[in-house]
Amino acid sequence: MSSPLPEKVRLDKWLWAARFFKTRSLAKAAIEGGKVHSAGQRVKVSREIAVGDELTIRQGFDKRDVQVLALSEQRLGAAAAALLYEETAASRIAREQRAIERKVGAAGFRPSDHKPDKKERRQIHRFKTRIGEG
């Protein structure tokens, strides 16, 4: 006998079940840190969400605007979890554009394969002080 689908679910449980966060405590921390909004307003961890609610979720560099399509209190597989929400087209396009910009911006960056030695540290120091003077 399966239990009926819930009409409302705590926000932290839903974010965990929809695989936005690995643990409920990470979901709770994100909500308390103001990374999750509903209808443009900050929300509390215990807020109950329903089908049709719109959420804005910020994770690192990414910001997603999603609409809740289904509810679940249990963590599901990735394919099933993706069916719990739908990301808006504008959000998806903006997120992909920001990812491209980050990749292009880092294209010329090549990390050093060693720590700077004494001579290189002096050169770095001279370079920084010249920039500060100009």
N, C-alpha and C positions, 0 to 999 in steps of 0.2 A: 504494500500500500504506500504510494508516494504522497508526500505532503503537498498541499496546494501551493501555488506560487505566491510569494508574499506580495502584499500591496505596497508596502513601504519597507525600506531597508536603511540601516545606519550608513551614513556616507563612508566612514572608514572601512566598513565591511565590504561595501560595494566596490570601492577603489581597489581593495585587495583582491576581491573575487574577479574583477575585470582585468587583473594583471597590470595595473598601472604601477603598483608597488609590490615588492617581494614579501613584505610583512605588514601586518596591521599597524605595528608600531611606527614603521616608516610612513605609512599613510596618515597616521595620527599626527606625526611630527610635521608633515607637509601641510596638513590642514591648519594646525596651530600656528605655523610659520607664515600663513597667508598665501600659500601657493595654490589654493583651491578656492574658486569663487562660484557662486550660483546666482545667475541673473545679475552679475556685476557686483554682488555683495559678498564679503567674507562670510564664511560659514563656520559652524562649530562641528566638532568631531561627531557628536551624537545626533546631528541633524538627520532627519529621515528624508530620503529622496524617493520620488515616484517616477513612473514611466512618463517621459515627455520633458523632464527637467533638463535644463541646459547648464553644463558645467564648463568652467575654464580651468585647466590644469596646467601648471608650469612645472617642468622637470628639467633642471639644468638649463641648457640653451633653448629647449623646446617649449612651446606653448601650444596647447591643443584646446580647441573649442569642440565639445562633444555633446551629443544629445543622448539621453538615456533611453534605450529601446526595450530593455528587459532588466529584471532584478534577479539577484542571486546572493545568497549569504554564504555559499560554498565556493571555494576556489575551483575554477574549471580549467580545462586544457586551453591552450592558446587559441585554437580554432573556435571553440565554444565561447571563450571569453570575448573574442572579437565581435560576437553577435550581440553582446549586451549593450553596445553603444555604436554610434555612427559619428565620425568626425566630419565637421562641415567642410565643404569644398574649399572655401576661402582659407580656412585654417590649414588644411593639407597643403595648399599651394604656397602659402606664406612659410610654413615649416620647411618645405622642400627648398624654397628659395634661400632661406637663411642657412640651410645645410650646405648648399652650393657656395654661398658667399664665404662660409667658414673654410671650406676646402680650398677655394681660390686664394683666400688670404694667407693660408698656411703653405701654399705651394712653394714659395721661395725660401721658406724657413728650413734650415738644416741644422739640427742640434750638433753640438761639438761632441767629438768622441772622447774627449779628455777634459779634466779640470784645467783651468788656466794656470800656467806657471807664474813665477814672480814677474818676469818681464811682461807677459800678457796682462797680468793684473794692473801693472803700472800703466800700460797703454790704455786699458779700459778706464782707469781712473782719470788719466789725462783727457780722454775723449769726453767723458761725462762732465768734467769741470769746464771744458771749452764750450759745450752746449749750454751749460748753466750760465756762462758769462754773456752769451750772445743773445 
